[in-house]
Amino acid sequence: MSPPDIVRLGGGEVRGLRLDGHLSFRGIPYAAPPVGERRWRAPAPVVPWSGVRDATTPGPDAPQPTRSFAHVTSTDEDCLTLDVTVPDTPTTGRPVLVWLHGGGGTNGTATRGAGRLATTGDAVVVTPRFRLGVLACFGHPGLADGGTFGLQDQQAALRWVRREITRFGGDPANVTLAGESYGALMVAAHLVAPASAGLFHRAILQSAFAVLAPTPAHTLIPGVPALPPRWTPADELDRLGATTAAEHGWTAPGGDPHAALARLRRVPVTDLIQASDAFIRPAFGGPVLPESPATALPAGRFHRVPVLLGATRDEARFFVAVFADLVGNPVTARDYPRLLAEAFGDAADEVAARYPLARFATPGLAWARVCTDRAWAWPTWQLGRVLAAHTDTWCYEFADPDAPPPVPLPGLPTGPQHAAELAYQFDVPGSPPLSAAQRGFAERVNRYWTAFAAHGDPAHPDLPDWPGLRTGHVQSLAPDRIGGADYAADHRLDFWARLP
């Protein structure tokens, strides 16, 4: 007997779609539409509906500007919906995995098939959409909870899971909150946010960036200056919001803040999202996120849940390819010393001695290796050690050298770059198909992930042992080998530990 494809929820009934081995329910509202006067307010309860709501097509993704790396176009603010993927066998008490997508804070989509992840480990997978960019992280004098609207959306989705997931066979007392890139950054925020306590019981952070420390110039994206940790003080955000609104002519400078907010809620969303790049850092200092995670996590002030975290072996190849090579401005041998000097100052010669151009096929690959080690591997190691000091923590490196690229990169070396692992977990539209060996590898990785979701430990009887990070172990994940990596040596962590 199969589970029903019509499910009764608190807001009404939904009809899903029966696919190969699983059921998919898409576009289910978990909060009221944040439109009109609800723009920049905490998510409100779901508006009930009558009849059976069609849940066979995705809801709109959050409004976002067009990007070369994100083939998503949306200007619909009615975006607070989620998708639920359930194995097509009747049972109860399944572990639940709530997935927060990446996209840099301005872009991203939850519209990916999660059937592989759900059926491999017999789990319920929930993928929420949430506000992004200027609609998520905007602040302004007089605006309550500025800079935290995306975070609050995710909390609302987690509360929906607690209320409703038993109707899909899931266990609300066994919820794993997972995310990649910006989604992983938000998982770090939930580890600290008071209202997130008890809403999830394990955490997975894939390729989190700048959680604890600044990022040197150019090492996240070529041409971008040094970046602080990805959190901003609420009062600083209020000033930025007021200045931005005045510069765009949306408000008069120095006017009444409440009148300004009323005007801002009438600005067309197509105009607003052009300012999204300035509003990707969640704010701290208010009731939603009282303390910066960069301060709270090292001090041990976070929710004690088991954590699995890691990165890809060649993270920065994605950023060098997309933001340098593909736009016709590749890193050259002449650029390399300048980039090193602007990123590392007096230590530039030391970095050049350890990453000489002669060791790499191109200057772009040399710069990508520097950026991977400094902006990704070293911060991942730092964050893992901080967490492992207080809770059970496991660390991995995704290392398939033939991983398909997240976006087409004609003629460029790809490898295990940023976001490459997603094609092994989800059905990513436009991604090249996996080989037979990669499909088998994907199943092994997903069994680790769902074992962690089920038990708070990735150990699986049919897979290689995975010791915790307190032993110094980092699990290398590749089709031809799963086992310990010499992470510190491979990424020169002792060297980076000496630099400011």
VMD Tcl script that draws the C-alpha trace (Angstrom):
set ca {
  {0.00 0.00 0.00}
  {1.38 3.43 -0.97}
  {1.08 6.56 1.14}
  {-1.67 8.96 0.03}
  {-0.93 11.69 -2.49}
  {-3.51 13.94 -0.77}
  {-2.49 15.18 2.68}
  {-4.58 17.25 5.08}
  {-2.61 20.08 6.70}
  {-3.53 22.79 9.17}
  {-4.16 25.21 6.29}
  {-6.05 22.77 4.07}
  {-5.52 19.76 1.83}
  {-2.71 19.39 -0.73}
  {-2.32 16.99 -3.63}
  {1.19 15.87 -4.54}
  {2.76 14.09 -7.46}
  {3.73 10.42 -7.47}
  {7.13 9.93 -9.11}
  {9.67 7.12 -9.38}
  {9.95 5.79 -5.82}
  {8.78 8.93 -4.05}
  {6.05 11.51 -3.63}
  {6.65 15.19 -4.26}
  {4.55 17.98 -2.73}
  {5.54 21.40 -4.04}
  {4.66 25.00 -3.36}
  {3.03 24.44 0.05}
  {2.62 27.75 1.91}
  {4.26 27.84 5.33}
  {3.49 31.52 6.01}
  {1.33 34.30 4.62}
  {2.63 36.14 1.53}
  {5.07 38.89 2.67}
  {3.63 41.44 0.23}
  {2.39 45.01 0.48}
  {2.32 46.09 4.11}
  {3.85 42.74 5.06}
  {7.09 43.54 3.24}
  {9.91 43.64 5.85}
  {7.81 42.16 8.61}
  {8.05 38.85 10.47}
  {6.29 36.02 8.62}
  {2.60 35.77 9.48}
  {0.54 32.55 9.82}
  {-0.60 30.69 6.73}
  {-3.87 31.85 5.18}
  {-6.10 28.71 5.05}
  {-7.51 27.58 1.72}
  {-10.60 25.60 0.73}
  {-10.67 22.51 -1.43}
  {-7.61 20.52 -2.42}
  {-4.61 22.72 -3.29}
  {-2.52 21.54 -6.21}
  {1.00 20.84 -4.93}
  {2.47 19.37 -8.10}
  {4.33 22.47 -9.33}
  {6.90 24.58 -7.48}
  {6.09 27.92 -5.93}
  {7.94 31.02 -7.16}
  {11.48 31.51 -5.96}
  {12.28 34.64 -4.00}
  {12.74 37.83 -6.05}
  {16.33 38.07 -7.23}
  {18.47 39.86 -9.78}
  {19.62 38.05 -12.90}
  {23.05 36.42 -12.58}
  {25.33 34.51 -14.93}
  {25.67 31.75 -12.32}
  {21.98 31.44 -11.39}
  {19.42 30.73 -14.08}
  {16.48 31.85 -11.95}
  {14.23 34.78 -12.71}
  {11.62 35.85 -10.19}
  {9.98 39.06 -9.06}
  {7.13 37.46 -7.09}
  {7.25 38.37 -3.39}
  {4.68 35.65 -2.61}
  {7.53 33.19 -2.13}
  {7.12 31.64 1.34}
  {6.42 28.09 0.24}
  {8.24 24.80 0.60}
  {8.53 21.42 -1.08}
  {8.31 18.05 0.68}
  {9.77 14.85 -0.79}
  {8.74 11.51 0.77}
  {9.69 7.91 -0.11}
  {6.79 6.04 -1.69}
  {6.42 3.52 1.12}
  {4.06 3.93 4.08}
  {5.80 4.37 7.42}
  {6.18 6.87 10.24}
  {9.03 8.32 12.25}
  {11.34 9.06 9.35}
  {14.20 11.50 9.96}
  {13.58 14.93 8.47}
  {16.16 16.95 6.53}
  {15.38 20.65 6.02}
  {17.60 22.05 3.26}
  {18.53 25.75 2.89}
  {19.76 26.60 -0.60}
  {22.78 28.71 -1.46}
  {23.20 31.53 -3.94}
  {25.26 34.20 -2.19}
  {22.33 35.69 -0.29}
  {20.89 37.39 -3.37}
  {20.00 34.38 -5.52}
  {19.14 30.71 -5.30}
  {16.40 28.17 -5.74}
  {14.74 25.42 -3.74}
  {13.33 23.93 -6.93}
  {15.48 20.84 -7.18}
  {14.41 17.23 -7.16}
  {15.20 15.65 -3.77}
  {14.06 12.12 -4.60}
  {17.58 10.68 -4.60}
  {18.37 12.04 -1.15}
  {14.99 11.02 0.29}
  {14.90 7.47 -1.03}
  {18.57 6.60 -0.41}
  {18.25 7.11 3.32}
  {14.49 6.77 3.82}
  {14.13 10.38 4.92}
  {11.66 13.23 4.46}
  {13.33 16.17 2.71}
  {11.91 19.69 3.07}
  {13.23 22.51 0.86}
  {11.86 25.95 1.82}
  {11.99 29.17 -0.15}
  {12.79 32.30 1.83}
  {13.36 35.98 1.24}
  {16.73 37.02 -0.17}
  {18.86 40.12 -0.57}
  {17.19 43.45 0.08}
  {13.92 41.74 1.07}
  {15.70 39.59 3.66}
  {18.53 41.68 5.08}
  {17.34 45.27 4.70}
  {17.50 47.60 7.67}
  {16.23 51.14 8.24}
  {15.59 53.42 11.20}
  {12.23 52.49 12.70}
  {12.16 49.04 11.08}
  {11.81 46.28 13.67}
  {13.97 43.16 13.20}
  {15.85 44.64 10.23}
  {18.32 42.30 8.60}
  {16.68 39.12 9.88}
  {13.63 38.51 7.68}
  {15.17 35.59 5.78}
  {16.27 34.05 9.06}
  {12.75 34.45 10.45}
  {11.28 32.86 7.32}
  {13.45 29.81 7.91}
  {12.33 29.66 11.54}
  {8.73 29.77 10.33}
  {9.47 26.85 7.97}
  {11.00 24.89 10.86}
  {7.92 25.58 12.99}
  {5.77 24.35 10.09}
  {7.84 21.16 10.08}
  {7.25 20.72 13.80}
  {3.46 21.08 13.32}
  {2.91 19.25 10.05}
  {5.67 16.79 9.20}
  {4.04 13.80 10.91}
  {1.38 13.96 8.18}
  {4.16 13.03 5.72}
  {5.60 10.29 7.93}
  {8.37 12.46 9.38}
  {9.51 12.70 12.99}
  {9.33 16.30 14.30}
  {11.70 15.31 17.11}
  {14.42 14.32 14.62}
  {15.05 17.28 12.31}
  {18.38 18.04 10.64}
  {18.92 21.59 9.38}
  {21.28 21.56 6.40}
  {22.51 24.14 3.94}
  {25.13 24.85 1.29}
  {27.11 28.07 0.85}
  {24.79 30.92 1.93}
  {22.41 28.27 3.25}
  {25.24 26.94 5.44}
  {25.89 30.47 6.69}
  {22.24 30.63 7.74}
  {22.58 27.29 9.55}
  {25.38 28.92 11.55}
  {22.97 31.74 12.43}
  {20.34 29.25 13.60}
  {22.92 27.63 15.87}
  {23.01 30.97 17.74}
  {19.49 32.41 17.25}
  {17.45 31.97 20.47}
  {14.12 31.22 18.74}
  {15.73 28.42 16.68}
  {16.42 26.36 19.82}
  {14.59 23.04 19.70}
  {13.47 23.45 16.09}
  {16.30 21.23 14.81}
  {18.40 18.50 16.37}
  {21.41 18.20 14.04}
  {23.16 20.56 11.62}
  {24.97 20.14 8.29}
  {27.06 22.99 6.86}
  {28.35 22.52 3.29}
  {30.84 25.16 2.12}
  {30.04 27.80 4.72}
  {32.04 30.99 4.17}
  {33.22 33.88 6.37}
  {31.36 32.67 9.45}
  {34.11 33.55 11.93}
  {36.68 35.83 10.33}
  {37.27 38.37 7.54}
  {38.12 37.28 4.01}
  {41.14 38.96 2.30}
  {40.62 41.02 -0.84}
  {39.94 39.06 -4.05}
  {39.96 35.67 -2.31}
  {36.20 35.16 -2.45}
  {35.64 36.81 -5.83}
  {38.39 38.43 -7.94}
  {37.92 42.18 -7.83}
  {35.96 42.22 -4.56}
  {37.70 43.95 -1.63}
  {38.33 42.41 1.78}
  {35.11 41.27 3.42}
  {34.22 41.18 7.11}
  {32.50 38.19 8.69}
  {29.04 37.80 7.16}
  {27.19 39.51 9.99}
  {26.43 43.20 10.42}
  {25.52 45.25 13.52}
  {21.87 46.31 13.41}
  {22.62 50.02 13.84}
  {25.16 49.91 11.00}
  {22.56 48.23 8.78}
  {19.98 50.91 9.62}
  {22.38 53.59 8.44}
  {23.17 51.68 5.27}
  {19.47 51.21 4.52}
  {18.64 54.87 5.00}
  {21.57 55.94 2.82}
  {20.73 53.44 0.08}
  {17.05 54.43 0.02}
  {17.94 58.11 -0.30}
  {20.57 57.49 -2.99}
  {18.02 55.63 -5.11}
  {15.43 58.36 -4.64}
  {13.06 56.04 -2.84}
  {12.95 58.34 0.20}
  {13.93 61.87 1.08}
  {17.15 62.08 3.15}
  {16.57 62.90 6.81}
  {12.79 62.53 6.66}
  {10.44 60.82 9.09}
  {11.53 57.13 9.24}
  {7.98 55.76 9.45}
  {6.87 57.76 6.43}
  {10.01 56.56 4.65}
  {9.17 52.93 5.39}
  {5.65 53.41 4.08}
  {7.11 54.73 0.83}
  {9.66 51.92 0.66}
  {6.93 49.30 0.92}
  {5.46 50.75 -2.30}
  {8.71 50.68 -4.30}
  {8.42 48.11 -7.13}
  {10.27 44.93 -6.28}
  {12.07 45.07 -9.63}
  {13.69 48.30 -8.47}
  {14.44 47.10 -4.95}
  {16.33 43.97 -5.93}
  {18.86 46.03 -7.85}
  {20.22 46.97 -4.40}
  {20.34 43.38 -3.14}
  {24.13 43.06 -3.27}
  {24.41 45.53 -0.39}
  {22.05 43.51 1.83}
  {23.30 39.94 2.20}
  {24.66 40.07 5.76}
  {22.17 39.08 8.49}
  {22.04 41.63 11.28}
  {22.81 41.01 14.93}
  {22.09 43.08 18.00}
  {18.31 42.59 18.14}
  {16.01 39.93 19.59}
  {16.18 37.60 16.56}
  {19.99 37.36 16.52}
  {21.29 39.11 19.65}
  {24.95 38.21 19.13}
  {27.19 37.78 16.10}
  {27.88 34.09 15.42}
  {31.53 35.13 14.90}
  {31.59 35.90 18.63}
  {29.07 33.42 20.00}
  {30.33 30.24 18.31}
  {33.96 30.43 19.56}
  {32.64 31.21 23.05}
  {30.49 28.07 22.99}
  {27.24 30.02 23.10}
  {25.25 27.97 20.63}
  {22.66 25.18 20.58}
  {24.35 21.87 21.35}
  {23.52 19.66 18.38}
  {25.78 17.28 16.43}
  {27.36 18.96 13.39}
  {28.63 17.68 10.05}
  {30.55 20.23 7.98}
  {33.01 20.46 5.13}
  {33.94 21.91 1.76}
  {34.94 20.89 -1.74}
  {38.61 20.37 -2.57}
  {38.78 23.13 -5.20}
  {36.10 25.57 -4.01}
  {37.54 28.71 -5.59}
  {37.78 27.37 -9.14}
  {34.10 28.25 -9.48}
  {34.62 31.90 -8.54}
  {37.78 32.41 -10.60}
  {36.12 30.78 -13.62}
  {32.79 32.61 -13.38}
  {33.97 36.05 -12.28}
  {37.31 36.22 -14.12}
  {37.70 33.75 -16.99}
  {34.13 33.74 -18.32}
  {33.88 37.53 -18.34}
  {37.05 37.88 -20.41}
  {39.30 39.03 -17.59}
  {41.34 35.96 -16.65}
  {44.02 36.08 -14.00}
  {47.39 36.56 -15.72}
  {51.00 36.14 -14.60}
  {51.17 39.92 -14.44}
  {48.05 40.09 -12.21}
  {49.23 37.43 -9.78}
  {51.75 39.53 -7.75}
  {49.26 42.41 -7.54}
  {46.47 40.14 -6.27}
  {48.81 38.65 -3.68}
  {49.94 42.10 -2.52}
  {46.40 43.46 -2.25}
  {45.20 40.36 -0.43}
  {48.11 39.65 1.90}
  {50.19 42.83 2.15}
  {53.60 42.22 3.70}
  {53.02 38.45 3.59}
  {52.57 38.40 -0.21}
  {56.09 37.14 -0.90}
  {55.64 34.28 1.57}
  {52.41 33.26 -0.14}
  {54.06 33.47 -3.57}
  {56.90 31.22 -2.37}
  {54.43 28.53 -1.32}
  {52.19 28.92 -4.38}
  {54.64 29.65 -7.23}
  {53.12 30.07 -10.67}
  {55.45 27.44 -12.09}
  {53.56 24.70 -10.23}
  {50.24 25.45 -11.94}
  {48.98 25.08 -15.48}
  {47.60 28.63 -15.53}
  {47.78 31.71 -13.29}
  {44.04 31.34 -12.74}
  {44.50 27.88 -11.26}
  {47.29 29.20 -9.04}
  {45.07 31.97 -7.74}
  {42.18 29.53 -7.28}
  {44.40 27.30 -5.11}
  {45.45 30.25 -2.95}
  {41.81 31.28 -2.56}
  {40.60 27.76 -1.84}
  {43.14 27.28 0.91}
  {42.78 30.70 2.53}
  {39.10 31.54 2.02}
  {37.59 28.04 2.27}
  {39.80 25.27 3.72}
  {41.28 27.31 6.55}
  {37.94 28.84 7.68}
  {36.25 25.41 7.44}
  {38.95 23.95 9.68}
  {38.65 26.86 12.12}
  {34.88 26.54 12.32}
  {35.05 22.79 12.72}
  {37.53 23.03 15.59}
  {35.42 25.69 17.30}
  {32.33 23.49 17.10}
  {34.17 20.28 18.02}
  {35.30 21.89 21.27}
  {31.68 21.82 22.43}
  {29.74 19.22 20.44}
  {30.19 16.09 18.33}
  {31.49 17.21 14.94}
  {32.47 15.45 11.72}
  {34.34 17.03 8.81}
  {34.57 16.08 5.11}
  {36.14 17.16 1.83}
  {34.25 16.47 -1.39}
  {36.95 15.40 -3.83}
  {35.58 13.92 -7.07}
  {38.07 15.24 -9.68}
  {35.52 14.68 -12.46}
  {32.56 16.37 -10.78}
  {30.33 18.17 -13.29}
  {30.52 21.97 -12.98}
  {27.56 23.83 -11.41}
  {27.48 26.13 -14.47}
  {28.89 25.47 -17.97}
  {32.61 26.22 -18.05}
  {33.69 25.52 -21.66}
  {37.38 24.77 -21.95}
  {38.15 25.35 -18.27}
  {39.29 22.80 -15.66}
  {36.39 21.98 -13.37}
  {36.93 19.39 -10.65}
  {35.40 19.49 -7.17}
  {34.64 23.21 -7.12}
  {32.08 25.18 -5.14}
  {28.59 23.62 -5.28}
  {29.79 20.62 -7.31}
  {28.44 18.18 -4.72}
  {24.85 19.33 -5.20}
  {24.43 17.28 -8.39}
  {25.11 14.16 -6.29}
  {22.41 15.04 -3.76}
  {19.71 16.64 -5.92}
  {18.48 16.66 -9.48}
  {20.02 19.96 -10.61}
  {18.44 21.31 -13.81}
  {20.98 21.60 -16.62}
  {23.69 19.63 -14.83}
  {25.50 17.01 -16.95}
  {24.46 13.45 -16.07}
  {26.54 11.50 -13.57}
  {28.43 8.44 -14.72}
  {27.59 5.01 -13.33}
  {30.52 5.28 -10.92}
  {29.39 8.72 -9.82}
  {25.83 7.52 -9.25}
  {27.15 4.78 -6.98}
  {29.34 7.33 -5.21}
  {26.34 9.66 -4.81}
  {24.42 6.87 -3.10}
  {27.27 6.32 -0.62}
  {27.53 10.04 0.19}
  {23.78 10.34 0.65}
  {23.77 7.33 2.97}
  {26.33 9.13 5.14}
  {24.17 12.25 5.19}
  {20.93 10.46 5.99}
  {22.62 8.26 8.61}
  {23.71 11.50 10.29}
  {20.16 12.82 10.01}
  {18.79 9.64 11.56}
  {21.28 9.12 14.39}
  {23.45 12.22 14.77}
  {26.49 10.29 13.49}
  {27.38 9.55 9.82}
  {28.53 6.01 10.68}
  {26.95 3.42 8.39}
  {27.62 -0.36 8.51}
  {28.15 -0.58 4.74}
  {30.52 2.39 4.47}
  {34.09 3.20 5.54}
  {34.53 4.38 9.12}
  {34.32 8.13 9.71}
  {36.01 9.29 12.95}
  {35.03 12.61 14.49}
  {36.93 15.85 14.01}
  {38.30 15.80 17.56}
  {40.71 13.14 16.30}
  {41.84 15.49 13.51}
  {40.12 13.32 10.91}
  {38.69 14.79 7.70}
  {36.84 12.32 5.48}
  {37.79 12.57 1.80}
  {34.83 11.68 -0.44}
  {35.59 10.56 -4.00}
  {34.26 7.78 -6.25}
  {37.51 5.80 -6.13}
  {38.33 6.37 -2.47}
  {36.57 7.28 0.77}
  {38.85 7.70 3.76}
  {41.04 10.10 5.68}
  {42.54 13.14 3.97}
  {45.73 14.92 4.98}
  {43.70 18.09 5.06}
  {46.20 20.23 6.97}
  {49.08 19.42 4.61}
  {47.02 19.52 1.41}
  {45.80 23.04 2.18}
  {48.87 24.34 4.06}
  {46.86 25.09 7.16}
  {49.93 25.51 9.38}
  {51.09 28.30 7.08}
  {47.73 30.06 7.04}
  {47.46 29.79 10.80}
  {50.52 32.04 11.10}
  {49.12 34.82 8.91}
  {46.75 37.51 10.19}
}
mol new
graphics top color blue
foreach p $ca { graphics top sphere $p radius 0.5 }
foreach p [lrange $ca 0 end-1] q [lrange $ca 1 end] { graphics top cylinder $p $q radius 0.2 }
display resetview
